[in-house]
Amino acid sequence: MNIQINNSSDDPIYLQIKNQIKVQIISGDLKVGEQLPSIRFLAKELRVSMITAKRAFDELELEGFINSVQGKGNFVAAQNKELIREEYLKRIEEQLQEIVKLSEIAGISGDELTQMLKDYVEGRYE
């Protein structure tokens, strides 16, 4: 498992950890049933407090990405395809909001923006 903490990020450290683990689960880098490092080990490796690492794991469990087994550790949960799809939709919506803001600043019309998206989808911008 590879996690990079960016101290200049606006996101709190626990959220950076959570999001990076989530991405690794969604992408398949972390497989269903795979054991995650212990909270103590993760905190030590990342040089963060155990409270920070625990919060990341707690939120991942609440969102259904990991299962915690008392005395054994944390494991990647079987993924609900609809949950993963919703996660991707949320990320796409966030990116689209940013694109709309940028297009407004640049004076790009909705029609131009639509055509740009269509061109990307059709592979014209590679």
CORMOSUL-V530564 format. One record per residue. N is the residue number from 1. RES is the residue in one small letter. PSI is psi in degrees with one decimal (none if undefined). Layout:
# CORMOSUL-V530564
N|RES|PSI, N|RES|PSI
This chain:
# CORMOSUL-V530564
1|m|132.1, 2|n|118.2, 3|i|130.4, 4|q|124.8, 5|i|128.9, 6|n|106.2, 7|n|-16.6, 8|s|2.1, 9|s|150.3, 10|d|-20.7, 11|d|138.2, 12|p|157.8, 13|i|-42.2, 14|y|-36.4, 15|l|-36.9, 16|q|-44.2, 17|i|-51.0, 18|k|-49.3, 19|n|-38.0, 20|q|-38.0, 21|i|-42.7, 22|k|-45.4, 23|v|-40.6, 24|q|-31.8, 25|i|-48.4, 26|i|-40.0, 27|s|-14.1, 28|g|0.5, 29|d|-35.0, 30|l|122.7, 31|k|154.9, 32|v|131.2, 33|g|-10.6, 34|e|136.4, 35|q|135.8, 36|l|159.5, 37|p|156.8, 38|s|158.2, 39|i|-42.4, 40|r|-46.3, 41|f|-45.2, 42|l|-44.9, 43|a|-42.7, 44|k|-45.7, 45|e|-40.3, 46|l|-6.6, 47|r|49.2, 48|v|169.5, 49|s|155.9, 50|m|-30.6, 51|i|-40.7, 52|t|-47.5, 53|a|-41.8, 54|k|-40.1, 55|r|-41.8, 56|a|-47.0, 57|f|-40.8, 58|d|-43.0, 59|e|-37.3, 60|l|-38.0, 61|e|-43.0, 62|l|-35.0, 63|e|-2.3, 64|g|14.7, 65|f|-25.8, 66|i|160.0, 67|n|137.8, 68|s|127.6, 69|v|115.3, 70|q|126.1, 71|g|-6.8, 72|k|-32.1, 73|g|-163.2, 74|n|137.6, 75|f|149.8, 76|v|127.5, 77|a|154.9, 78|a|134.6, 79|q|134.6, 80|n|119.5, 81|k|-34.8, 82|e|-36.6, 83|l|-43.2, 84|i|-42.3, 85|r|-44.0, 86|e|-39.6, 87|e|-44.9, 88|y|-41.9, 89|l|-40.7, 90|k|-44.1, 91|r|-39.9, 92|i|-43.4, 93|e|-41.0, 94|e|-43.1, 95|q|-40.3, 96|l|-38.1, 97|q|-42.5, 98|e|-40.7, 99|i|-42.5, 100|v|-43.2, 101|k|-47.2, 102|l|-39.5, 103|s|-35.7, 104|e|-42.3, 105|i|-40.4, 106|a|-5.9, 107|g|30.0, 108|i|128.3, 109|s|164.1, 110|g|-38.9, 111|d|-42.1, 112|e|-41.6, 113|l|-42.8, 114|t|-43.1, 115|q|-39.3, 116|m|-45.4, 117|l|-44.3, 118|k|-42.7, 119|d|-40.2, 120|y|-43.9, 121|v|-37.1, 122|e|1.4, 123|g|21.5, 124|r|-18.7, 125|y|91.3, 126|e|none
